[in-house]
Amino acid sequence: MATEKARVSMPVGVTHLKYSNRVVLKTILERSDGGLGLVGERVVIGGWVRSSKEVTTKDPLPPSPSPSPPQKTDAGTGEMGPKDASFIEILQSRIPFFRSIMKVLGGGNYNHFRENSEQGIPRTPPPSIAFLQVSDGSCVSCLQVVVASAIASPCQLLRTGTCILVEGVLMQLSELGKHVIELKVDKILHIGTVDHDKYPLSKKKLPFEMLRDFSQFRPRTTTVASVTRISNALTFATHTFFQNLGFFHMQVPIITTTDSEGLTEKFSVTTLFGKADKMEKPTTIKDTEGVSLEVIKSAAKEKAKLVEELKKSESNKEALAATLQDFQKPNEASQLKAREKSKPATSLKANKVNFSEDFFSCRTYLTVSGRLHLESYACALGNVYSIGPRFRADCAGHVAERLMIEIEMAFAQLEDVMCCADDFFKFLCKWVLDNCPEDMKFVSKRIDKTRIDRLQSMIYSKVEKITYTEVVDVLGKVADQKFEVKLQWGSALTAEHLSYLVEVIHKNPVMIYNYPKGVKPFYARLNDDRKTVAAFDLVLPKARILISGSQNEERLDILSSRIKELGLPREQYDWYLDLRRHGTVEHSGFSLGFDHMVLFATGLTDAVDVIPFPRSYAKANN
């Protein structure tokens, strides 16, 4: 039976983790008194060093009493003897005696002898104190941790990223400033050192572009940590909102046989390629000079990377011009294209693959949307929702894996689901402001000064509802703005169109509904005009579509016609059509891009900066 480890008695108002003796820094630093009420309390804290400094002192801070190490027993008497002294300590204690003898015997040569002799004796470093700013990720603020050199060598503690677990007493700072307390350490429980030269966060204020290459360390930065806590709050808010309304949470499959929206670029799931690799030996295609294709690819990538770095720096235009000229040389590019064309065709092309030999005995994909599967449960339980990853391979400029919040409601029409989407969005905005005040102050200071005001305005603003046809009419009458893509009825609205509509015309979020059937998924309910479908988008400032939803087609004949009209493989949707054959009902739902909501809440602009481990075209590093 495991022995329960001793715990430090926790002061009132301070929270430690149930399965650890460690105190969460948020419960100390975000108290109304800043922690002053805890002065004199003994705590254990752990975290990572954000910044540090070392101050040399005349008198080191004496360590608090701790159990003495066992003393050696005299073999003859059995009595406890003094602790063994080191050779250096003995030598240093005898220096005054040696000096007296040498001064008498050496005469004038004494000073010369003193210089030579003292060079060989190691000097004890002067006493010092390490001041560490430590974060455990629970809040924006850091706790100042004070460690005397008599307790631990400063060289082990000062590096940014060092992990420590320490015990000590909370003390009031002599000079009150941003913080009012610090921890005076008297016991070191753990030190996790870093390799300063290889640790990417050793440099201060790395740009987001560089941090993207080190997703394993990004959460240790103040900004990404704040974004993560806001993301966590939004997840909790989602469950709170729907659970309070009686929705049931469920998971939809990641692997599916169905194209959930029809005609989307999907990721295929197969084990056949792995089997082929085992059966056939890999071959390397080489050019006429014996240079492998992989070497050419690698060189091209390195040059492309160098071009991007030079563009960002803007410090050496000559080097940039030379690199661009070298990169655009026709010989290497043409060789690469020629080798690509000369590759033998793989025997595993989709139209020739025998999927009956595959793991699932049929063709499968990573899911694009979970709404079709949610319908199955909505048509049994009433109202359901799901939070999970969705995948798209149709756009190299966007992330391939996104987190989506999707709901489905039985006995609900388009107007019902539009109202639900409006309420949900405003609930999320209010939840973040109420539950992440310090993080919102930080992102407003570092990222977007208007962010708090923007979220507050969303809570109380009226969402304008306008049909697609009305949008086309309104934008068609705009005289002072020439759009790059001319808008015609039936075409998709571009980011430029949406931006002008939301930011210039309405200056508020806009909900656009009744889209042409050609720009929305096949399952959206066909309206009486036979040209539009009961689908909607909630559009926010900065041309961001946050929520897309629809009333789904409950009529078997019309849904079957839509599948045939679009040329979709009917066999993929037989299970879905069964819901119309047996106990069909009006139902509606929507999908909210969770990563886009985090972007809106924080003021960041790129989804790769709010997704913990982003996947995009040619980038999946861990």
C-alpha positions as CSV (number, residue, x, y, z in Angstrom):
1,M,0.0,0.0,0.0
2,A,1.4,3.4,-1.0
3,T,2.4,5.7,1.8
4,E,0.7,9.0,1.8
5,K,3.3,11.8,1.6
6,A,3.2,14.5,4.2
7,R,1.4,17.7,3.3
8,V,2.1,21.2,4.3
9,S,-0.8,22.7,6.2
10,M,-2.7,24.9,3.8
11,P,-3.8,28.4,4.9
12,V,-7.5,29.3,4.6
13,G,-8.4,30.7,1.2
14,V,-5.5,29.0,-0.6
15,T,-6.2,26.1,-3.0
16,H,-3.8,23.3,-3.6
17,L,-4.3,20.5,-6.1
18,K,-6.1,17.5,-4.7
19,Y,-3.3,15.1,-5.9
20,S,-0.4,17.4,-5.2
21,N,1.0,19.4,-2.3
22,R,1.4,22.4,-4.6
23,V,-0.5,25.6,-4.2
24,V,-2.1,27.2,-7.3
25,L,-0.6,30.6,-7.7
26,K,-3.9,32.1,-8.9
27,T,-5.4,31.6,-5.4
28,I,-2.5,33.7,-4.0
29,L,-2.0,36.4,-6.5
30,E,-5.6,37.1,-7.5
31,R,-7.0,37.6,-4.0
32,S,-8.6,41.0,-3.4
33,D,-5.7,41.9,-1.1
34,G,-3.0,40.7,-3.5
35,G,-2.1,38.0,-1.0
36,L,-1.3,40.2,2.0
37,G,-3.6,38.2,4.1
38,L,-1.4,35.2,3.6
39,V,1.9,36.7,4.9
40,G,3.6,34.3,7.2
41,E,2.0,31.2,5.8
42,R,4.1,28.3,4.6
43,V,3.3,27.0,1.2
44,V,4.7,24.7,-1.6
45,I,4.6,26.2,-5.1
46,G,5.9,24.9,-8.4
47,G,6.3,26.5,-11.8
48,W,8.6,27.8,-14.5
49,V,11.0,30.7,-14.3
50,R,9.9,33.6,-16.6
51,S,12.7,36.0,-15.7
52,S,15.3,36.3,-13.0
53,K,18.1,38.3,-11.5
54,E,20.9,37.7,-9.0
55,V,22.0,40.2,-6.4
56,T,25.2,39.9,-4.4
57,T,24.9,40.4,-0.7
58,K,27.3,40.7,2.2
59,D,25.2,38.5,4.5
60,P,23.4,35.6,2.9
61,L,19.8,34.8,4.0
62,P,20.2,32.0,6.6
63,P,18.3,28.9,5.7
64,S,15.5,28.0,8.1
65,P,16.2,25.1,10.4
66,S,15.9,21.7,8.8
67,P,16.8,18.2,9.9
68,S,20.6,17.9,10.3
69,P,22.4,15.3,8.2
70,P,23.4,12.2,10.2
71,Q,26.7,12.6,12.0
72,K,29.4,10.0,11.9
73,T,29.9,7.8,14.9
74,D,33.4,7.5,16.4
75,A,34.4,3.9,15.9
76,G,36.2,3.7,19.2
77,T,33.9,5.4,21.6
78,G,30.5,5.2,19.9
79,E,30.0,8.9,20.4
80,M,28.7,11.2,17.7
81,G,31.5,13.1,16.2
82,P,31.6,16.4,14.2
83,K,30.7,16.4,10.5
84,D,33.7,15.7,8.3
85,A,35.3,18.9,6.9
86,S,36.4,19.1,3.3
87,F,40.0,19.5,2.3
88,I,39.3,23.1,1.1
89,E,37.7,24.1,4.4
90,I,40.7,22.7,6.4
91,L,43.2,24.5,4.1
92,Q,41.3,27.8,4.3
93,S,41.1,27.6,8.1
94,R,44.9,27.2,8.3
95,I,45.8,30.1,6.0
96,P,46.3,32.6,8.9
97,F,48.8,30.2,10.6
98,F,50.7,29.7,7.4
99,R,50.9,33.4,6.7
100,S,52.5,34.1,10.1
101,I,55.2,31.5,9.6
102,M,56.0,32.6,6.1
103,K,56.2,36.2,7.1
104,V,58.9,35.4,9.6
105,L,60.8,33.1,7.4
106,G,60.3,34.7,4.0
107,G,61.0,38.3,4.8
108,G,60.8,40.4,1.6
109,N,59.7,37.4,-0.5
110,Y,56.5,37.0,1.5
111,N,54.3,39.1,-0.7
112,H,55.4,37.2,-3.8
113,F,54.9,33.9,-2.1
114,R,51.4,35.0,-1.0
115,E,50.3,35.9,-4.5
116,N,51.5,32.5,-5.9
117,S,50.0,30.5,-3.1
118,E,46.6,32.1,-3.1
119,Q,46.2,31.6,-6.8
120,G,46.0,27.8,-6.3
121,I,43.2,28.0,-3.6
122,P,39.7,28.1,-5.0
123,R,37.8,31.2,-4.0
124,T,34.3,30.8,-2.5
125,P,31.8,32.8,-4.5
126,P,30.3,35.7,-2.6
127,P,26.9,35.1,-1.1
128,S,24.0,36.1,-3.3
129,I,20.2,36.0,-3.7
130,A,18.3,34.8,-6.7
131,F,15.0,36.7,-7.5
132,L,12.9,34.5,-9.7
133,Q,9.6,35.5,-11.4
134,V,7.7,32.1,-11.4
135,S,4.5,31.2,-13.3
136,D,2.6,28.0,-13.0
137,G,0.1,28.8,-15.8
138,S,-2.9,29.4,-13.6
139,C,-2.9,33.2,-14.1
140,V,-1.2,36.1,-15.9
141,S,0.8,37.2,-12.8
142,C,4.1,35.7,-11.6
143,L,5.1,35.2,-8.0
144,Q,8.5,36.5,-6.9
145,V,10.5,33.7,-5.4
146,V,13.6,34.5,-3.3
147,V,16.3,31.8,-3.0
148,A,19.6,32.4,-1.1
149,S,22.8,30.9,-2.6
150,A,23.2,29.0,0.7
151,I,20.1,27.0,-0.3
152,A,20.7,26.4,-4.0
153,S,23.3,27.6,-6.5
154,P,21.9,30.5,-8.5
155,C,23.4,29.1,-11.7
156,Q,20.8,26.2,-11.5
157,L,17.9,28.6,-11.1
158,L,18.3,31.7,-13.2
159,R,17.8,30.3,-16.7
160,T,14.4,31.1,-18.3
161,G,12.3,28.0,-18.5
162,T,13.8,26.3,-15.4
163,C,11.2,24.3,-13.5
164,I,11.2,24.5,-9.7
165,L,9.2,23.0,-6.9
166,V,10.0,24.9,-3.6
167,E,8.7,25.3,-0.1
168,G,8.9,28.5,1.9
169,V,7.1,31.3,3.7
170,L,5.1,34.1,2.1
171,M,6.6,37.5,3.0
172,Q,5.4,41.1,2.4
173,L,7.6,43.1,0.0
174,S,9.4,46.0,1.6
175,E,8.6,48.2,-1.4
176,L,5.0,47.7,-2.6
177,G,4.5,47.9,-6.3
178,K,2.7,45.7,-8.8
179,H,2.9,42.8,-6.3
180,V,2.9,42.9,-2.5
181,I,4.2,39.5,-1.5
182,E,7.0,37.2,-2.3
183,L,8.0,33.7,-1.3
184,K,11.2,33.3,0.8
185,V,12.4,29.7,0.0
186,D,14.0,27.5,2.6
187,K,13.7,24.2,0.9
188,I,14.2,23.1,-2.7
189,L,12.2,20.1,-3.7
190,H,12.9,19.9,-7.5
191,I,14.9,21.7,-10.1
192,G,14.4,21.0,-13.9
193,T,17.3,22.8,-15.7
194,V,17.3,23.9,-19.4
195,D,19.9,24.0,-22.1
196,H,20.0,27.8,-22.5
197,D,21.6,27.7,-26.0
198,K,18.9,25.3,-27.4
199,Y,15.8,26.5,-25.5
200,P,13.9,28.7,-27.9
201,L,12.2,30.9,-25.2
202,S,15.6,32.0,-23.9
203,K,15.1,35.0,-26.2
204,K,12.7,37.6,-25.1
205,K,9.5,38.5,-27.0
206,L,9.7,36.0,-29.9
207,P,7.3,36.9,-32.7
208,F,4.3,34.5,-33.2
209,E,5.7,33.4,-36.6
210,M,8.8,32.0,-34.8
211,L,6.8,30.5,-32.0
212,R,4.7,28.4,-34.5
213,D,7.8,26.2,-35.0
214,F,7.9,25.4,-31.3
215,S,4.3,24.5,-30.4
216,Q,5.5,22.3,-27.6
217,F,6.8,25.4,-25.7
218,R,4.3,28.0,-26.8
219,P,2.0,27.6,-23.7
220,R,4.9,28.8,-21.5
221,T,4.6,32.3,-23.0
222,T,2.3,34.8,-21.3
223,T,0.2,35.4,-24.4
224,V,-0.4,31.8,-25.4
225,A,-1.1,30.9,-21.8
226,S,-3.8,33.6,-21.6
227,V,-5.3,32.4,-24.9
228,T,-5.4,28.9,-23.6
229,R,-7.2,29.9,-20.4
230,I,-9.7,31.9,-22.5
231,S,-10.2,28.9,-24.7
232,N,-10.8,26.8,-21.7
233,A,-13.4,29.2,-20.4
234,L,-15.2,29.2,-23.7
235,T,-15.3,25.4,-23.6
236,F,-16.8,25.4,-20.1
237,A,-19.3,28.1,-21.2
238,T,-20.4,26.0,-24.1
239,H,-21.2,23.0,-21.8
240,T,-22.9,25.4,-19.3
241,F,-25.1,27.0,-21.9
242,F,-26.4,23.8,-23.5
243,Q,-26.6,21.8,-20.3
244,N,-28.7,24.5,-18.7
245,L,-31.1,24.3,-21.7
246,G,-31.5,20.5,-21.5
247,F,-29.2,19.6,-24.4
248,F,-27.4,16.2,-24.4
249,H,-23.7,16.1,-25.1
250,M,-22.4,13.4,-27.5
251,Q,-19.4,12.6,-29.6
252,V,-19.7,12.1,-33.4
253,P,-17.3,9.8,-35.3
254,I,-14.1,11.2,-36.7
255,I,-13.9,8.5,-39.3
256,T,-16.9,8.3,-41.6
257,T,-18.0,6.9,-44.9
258,T,-20.1,10.0,-45.7
259,D,-19.2,13.3,-47.3
260,S,-21.1,15.4,-44.8
261,E,-21.5,18.5,-46.9
262,G,-21.1,17.1,-50.4
263,L,-18.3,17.8,-52.9
264,T,-15.8,18.9,-50.3
265,E,-12.1,17.9,-50.4
266,K,-11.7,15.3,-47.7
267,F,-8.9,13.4,-46.1
268,S,-9.0,9.7,-47.0
269,V,-8.3,7.1,-44.3
270,T,-6.6,3.9,-45.4
271,T,-4.1,1.3,-44.4
272,L,-3.4,0.1,-47.9
273,F,-0.4,2.4,-48.5
274,G,1.3,1.0,-45.5
275,K,0.8,-2.5,-46.8
276,A,2.2,-1.5,-50.2
277,D,5.3,0.0,-48.6
278,K,6.0,-3.3,-46.9
279,M,5.5,-5.3,-50.1
280,E,7.6,-3.0,-52.4
281,K,11.1,-1.7,-51.7
282,P,11.2,2.1,-51.8
283,T,13.0,3.6,-54.8
284,T,14.7,6.9,-55.1
285,I,14.3,8.9,-58.3
286,K,17.5,10.6,-59.4
287,D,18.4,13.1,-62.1
288,T,21.0,12.7,-64.8
289,E,23.7,14.1,-62.5
290,G,22.9,11.7,-59.7
291,V,21.2,14.2,-57.4
292,S,18.2,12.7,-55.7
293,L,14.8,14.4,-56.0
294,E,14.6,14.7,-52.2
295,V,17.8,16.7,-52.2
296,I,16.3,19.1,-54.8
297,K,13.1,19.4,-52.8
298,S,15.0,20.1,-49.6
299,A,17.1,22.8,-51.2
300,A,14.1,24.5,-52.6
301,K,12.4,24.5,-49.2
302,E,15.5,26.0,-47.6
303,K,15.7,28.8,-50.1
304,A,12.0,29.5,-49.8
305,K,12.5,29.7,-46.0
306,L,15.5,32.1,-46.4
307,V,13.4,34.3,-48.7
308,E,10.7,34.6,-46.1
309,E,13.2,35.5,-43.3
310,L,14.8,38.2,-45.5
311,K,11.4,39.7,-46.4
312,K,10.5,39.9,-42.7
313,S,13.8,41.5,-41.7
314,E,13.9,44.1,-44.4
315,S,17.5,44.7,-43.4
316,N,19.4,43.4,-46.5
317,K,17.7,44.1,-49.7
318,E,20.7,43.0,-51.8
319,A,20.8,39.6,-50.1
320,L,17.0,39.3,-50.7
321,A,17.4,40.1,-54.4
322,A,20.3,37.7,-54.8
323,T,18.3,34.9,-53.1
324,L,15.2,35.5,-55.2
325,Q,17.3,35.4,-58.4
326,D,18.9,32.2,-57.3
327,F,15.6,30.6,-56.3
328,Q,14.0,31.5,-59.7
329,K,16.8,29.9,-61.8
330,P,15.1,27.8,-64.4
331,N,17.4,24.8,-64.2
332,E,16.5,23.6,-60.7
333,A,12.8,24.4,-61.0
334,S,12.5,22.6,-64.3
335,Q,14.5,19.6,-63.0
336,L,12.1,19.4,-60.1
337,K,9.0,19.5,-62.3
338,A,10.6,17.0,-64.7
339,R,11.3,14.6,-61.9
340,E,7.7,15.0,-60.5
341,K,6.3,14.2,-64.0
342,S,8.7,11.3,-64.4
343,K,7.5,9.6,-61.2
344,P,5.9,6.2,-62.0
345,A,2.2,6.3,-61.3
346,T,1.3,4.8,-58.0
347,S,-0.6,1.6,-58.0
348,L,-2.9,2.9,-55.3
349,K,-4.9,5.6,-57.1
350,A,-8.3,6.0,-55.6
351,N,-10.2,4.8,-58.7
352,K,-8.1,1.6,-58.8
353,V,-7.8,0.8,-55.1
354,N,-9.7,-2.3,-54.0
355,F,-11.1,-0.9,-50.7
356,S,-12.6,-4.3,-49.8
357,E,-9.0,-5.1,-48.7
358,D,-8.8,-2.0,-46.6
359,F,-9.2,-1.9,-42.8
360,F,-12.9,-1.0,-43.0
361,S,-13.6,-2.8,-46.2
362,C,-14.8,0.4,-47.8
363,R,-13.7,3.9,-48.5
364,T,-13.5,6.1,-45.4
365,Y,-12.7,9.8,-44.6
366,L,-11.9,12.1,-41.8
367,T,-15.2,13.9,-41.0
368,V,-15.9,17.4,-42.4
369,S,-18.9,18.0,-40.2
370,G,-20.8,16.1,-37.5
371,R,-24.2,17.5,-38.1
372,L,-25.5,14.5,-40.1
373,H,-24.6,12.1,-37.3
374,L,-26.1,14.5,-34.7
375,E,-29.4,14.3,-36.5
376,S,-29.7,10.6,-35.6
377,Y,-29.6,11.5,-31.9
378,A,-31.7,14.6,-32.2
379,C,-34.4,12.5,-33.8
380,A,-34.4,10.4,-30.6
381,L,-33.3,12.7,-27.8
382,G,-34.6,16.1,-28.9
383,N,-31.7,18.5,-28.6
384,V,-28.0,17.4,-28.8
385,Y,-24.6,19.1,-29.2
386,S,-21.0,18.0,-29.8
387,I,-17.5,19.5,-29.5
388,G,-14.8,18.0,-31.6
389,P,-12.3,18.2,-34.4
390,R,-13.4,18.5,-38.1
391,F,-11.1,18.2,-41.1
392,R,-10.9,19.9,-44.5
393,A,-8.3,19.4,-47.2
394,D,-9.7,21.9,-49.6
395,C,-7.6,25.0,-48.8
396,A,-3.9,25.2,-48.5
397,G,-4.1,28.6,-46.8
398,H,-6.2,27.4,-43.8
399,V,-5.8,25.0,-41.0
400,A,-6.7,21.4,-41.9
401,E,-8.0,20.5,-38.4
402,R,-10.5,22.7,-36.7
403,L,-12.5,22.4,-33.5
404,M,-16.2,22.8,-34.1
405,I,-19.2,23.2,-31.8
406,E,-22.3,21.7,-33.5
407,I,-25.9,21.4,-32.3
408,E,-29.1,19.8,-33.7
409,M,-32.6,20.5,-32.5
410,A,-35.7,18.4,-33.3
411,F,-39.0,20.2,-33.8
412,A,-37.2,23.4,-34.7
413,Q,-37.3,25.6,-37.7
414,L,-34.8,28.2,-39.2
415,E,-36.0,31.1,-37.0
416,D,-35.6,28.9,-33.8
417,V,-32.0,28.0,-34.6
418,M,-31.1,31.5,-35.6
419,C,-32.3,32.8,-32.2
420,C,-30.4,30.0,-30.4
421,A,-27.2,31.0,-32.3
422,D,-27.6,34.6,-31.4
423,D,-28.1,33.8,-27.7
424,F,-25.2,31.4,-27.6
425,F,-22.8,33.9,-29.1
426,K,-23.8,36.6,-26.6
427,F,-23.5,34.1,-23.8
428,L,-19.9,33.3,-24.8
429,C,-18.9,37.0,-24.9
430,K,-20.3,37.7,-21.5
431,W,-18.8,34.5,-20.0
432,V,-15.3,35.5,-21.0
433,L,-15.6,39.0,-19.6
434,D,-17.0,37.7,-16.3
435,N,-14.7,34.8,-15.8
436,C,-11.4,35.8,-17.4
437,P,-10.9,39.5,-16.3
438,E,-7.2,39.4,-15.8
439,D,-6.6,37.5,-19.1
440,M,-8.8,40.0,-21.0
441,K,-6.9,42.9,-19.4
442,F,-3.7,41.3,-20.7
443,V,-4.9,40.7,-24.3
444,S,-6.4,44.2,-24.4
445,K,-3.0,45.6,-23.4
446,R,-0.8,43.4,-25.6
447,I,-3.0,42.5,-28.6
448,D,-6.0,44.7,-29.1
449,K,-6.9,47.7,-26.9
450,T,-10.5,47.6,-28.1
451,R,-11.1,44.0,-27.3
452,I,-13.0,44.3,-24.0
453,D,-15.2,47.1,-25.4
454,R,-15.9,45.0,-28.5
455,L,-17.1,42.1,-26.5
456,Q,-19.3,44.3,-24.3
457,S,-20.8,45.8,-27.4
458,M,-21.6,42.4,-28.8
459,I,-23.6,41.5,-25.6
460,Y,-26.0,44.4,-26.0
461,S,-26.0,44.9,-29.7
462,K,-28.9,43.8,-32.0
463,V,-27.9,41.3,-34.6
464,E,-29.3,42.5,-38.0
465,K,-31.1,39.8,-39.9
466,I,-31.1,40.2,-43.7
467,T,-31.7,37.8,-46.6
468,Y,-29.1,37.0,-49.2
469,T,-31.1,38.7,-51.9
470,E,-31.3,41.9,-49.8
471,V,-27.5,41.7,-49.4
472,V,-27.0,41.5,-53.1
473,D,-29.3,44.5,-53.7
474,V,-27.7,46.6,-51.0
475,L,-24.1,46.0,-52.1
476,G,-25.1,46.5,-55.7
477,K,-26.1,50.0,-54.9
478,V,-22.8,50.9,-53.3
479,A,-21.2,53.7,-55.3
480,D,-18.1,54.6,-53.2
481,Q,-16.6,51.1,-53.1
482,K,-15.4,49.0,-56.1
483,F,-15.3,45.3,-55.2
484,E,-12.7,43.1,-56.7
485,V,-15.3,40.4,-57.4
486,K,-18.5,41.7,-58.8
487,L,-21.4,40.3,-56.8
488,Q,-24.2,38.6,-58.8
489,W,-27.1,36.7,-57.4
490,G,-26.2,33.0,-57.0
491,S,-22.5,33.6,-56.3
492,A,-20.8,33.2,-52.9
493,L,-20.2,36.3,-50.8
494,T,-16.5,37.1,-50.5
495,A,-14.7,38.4,-47.4
496,E,-14.7,41.9,-49.0
497,H,-18.4,41.9,-49.4
498,L,-19.0,40.7,-45.8
499,S,-16.6,43.2,-44.4
500,Y,-18.3,46.1,-46.1
501,L,-21.7,44.9,-45.1
502,V,-20.8,44.4,-41.4
503,E,-18.3,47.2,-40.7
504,V,-19.5,50.0,-43.0
505,I,-23.2,49.6,-43.6
506,H,-24.6,47.9,-40.4
507,K,-21.7,48.4,-38.0
508,N,-23.0,45.4,-36.1
509,P,-23.0,41.6,-36.4
510,V,-25.2,40.5,-39.3
511,M,-27.2,37.3,-39.8
512,I,-27.6,36.5,-43.5
513,Y,-30.2,33.8,-44.4
514,N,-32.1,32.2,-47.3
515,Y,-29.0,31.6,-49.5
516,P,-29.0,30.2,-53.0
517,K,-29.1,26.4,-52.8
518,G,-25.9,26.2,-54.9
519,V,-23.7,27.7,-52.1
520,K,-25.0,25.7,-49.2
521,P,-24.8,22.0,-48.2
522,F,-27.2,19.6,-49.9
523,Y,-29.2,18.9,-46.8
524,A,-30.4,22.5,-46.2
525,R,-34.2,22.6,-46.6
526,L,-35.4,23.9,-50.0
527,N,-37.6,27.0,-49.7
528,D,-40.9,27.4,-51.6
529,D,-39.2,29.4,-54.3
530,R,-37.1,26.3,-55.2
531,K,-34.0,28.6,-55.6
532,T,-33.0,29.3,-52.0
533,V,-32.5,27.2,-48.9
534,A,-33.2,27.8,-45.2
535,A,-29.6,28.4,-44.2
536,F,-27.9,31.2,-42.4
537,D,-24.5,32.7,-41.4
538,L,-23.6,34.9,-38.5
539,V,-21.0,37.4,-39.7
540,L,-18.8,39.4,-37.3
541,P,-16.6,42.4,-37.9
542,K,-13.3,41.6,-39.8
543,A,-15.4,39.5,-42.3
544,R,-15.4,36.4,-40.1
545,I,-18.3,33.9,-40.4
546,L,-18.6,32.5,-36.9
547,I,-21.7,30.4,-37.1
548,S,-23.3,28.6,-40.1
549,G,-26.5,26.8,-39.8
550,S,-29.7,25.6,-41.4
551,Q,-33.1,24.0,-41.2
552,N,-32.5,20.5,-42.6
553,E,-34.5,18.9,-45.3
554,E,-37.0,16.5,-43.7
555,R,-38.8,15.5,-46.9
556,L,-37.5,12.2,-48.4
557,D,-38.3,12.9,-52.0
558,I,-36.7,16.4,-52.1
559,L,-33.6,15.3,-50.2
560,S,-33.2,12.3,-52.6
561,S,-33.5,14.7,-55.6
562,R,-30.8,17.0,-54.1
563,I,-28.4,14.1,-53.7
564,K,-29.1,13.0,-57.3
565,E,-28.9,16.6,-58.6
566,L,-25.4,17.0,-57.2
567,G,-24.2,13.6,-58.4
568,L,-23.4,12.4,-54.9
569,P,-23.1,8.6,-54.4
570,R,-26.5,7.6,-53.0
571,E,-25.2,4.6,-51.2
572,Q,-23.2,6.8,-48.9
573,Y,-26.4,8.4,-47.7
574,D,-28.8,5.5,-47.3
575,W,-28.5,5.5,-43.5
576,Y,-29.1,9.3,-43.6
577,L,-32.2,8.9,-45.8
578,D,-33.6,6.3,-43.3
579,L,-34.2,9.1,-40.9
580,R,-36.7,10.5,-43.4
581,R,-38.3,7.1,-44.1
582,H,-38.9,6.4,-40.4
583,G,-40.3,9.0,-38.1
584,T,-39.1,12.2,-39.9
585,V,-39.4,15.5,-38.2
586,E,-38.5,19.2,-38.8
587,H,-35.1,19.8,-37.3
588,S,-32.4,22.5,-37.4
589,G,-28.9,23.1,-36.2
590,F,-25.6,25.0,-36.6
591,S,-21.9,24.8,-36.4
592,L,-19.7,27.3,-34.6
593,G,-16.0,27.6,-35.4
594,F,-14.5,27.4,-31.9
595,D,-11.1,28.6,-33.1
596,H,-12.7,31.6,-34.7
597,M,-14.5,32.4,-31.4
598,V,-11.2,32.4,-29.6
599,L,-9.8,34.7,-32.3
600,F,-12.7,37.1,-31.8
601,A,-12.3,37.0,-28.0
602,T,-8.6,37.7,-28.0
603,G,-8.1,39.9,-31.0
604,L,-5.6,37.6,-32.7
605,T,-6.0,37.2,-36.4
606,D,-4.5,33.8,-37.4
607,A,-6.1,30.5,-36.2
608,V,-2.7,28.8,-36.0
609,D,-1.9,31.0,-33.0
610,V,-4.9,29.8,-31.0
611,I,-4.9,26.1,-31.9
612,P,-2.5,24.2,-29.6
613,F,-1.0,22.0,-32.3
614,P,-2.1,23.5,-35.6
615,R,-2.1,21.4,-38.8
616,S,-2.0,23.1,-42.2
617,Y,-0.7,22.4,-45.7
618,A,2.8,20.9,-45.5
619,K,3.0,21.5,-41.7
620,A,2.4,18.7,-39.1
621,N,5.5,18.7,-37.0
622,N,4.5,16.8,-33.9
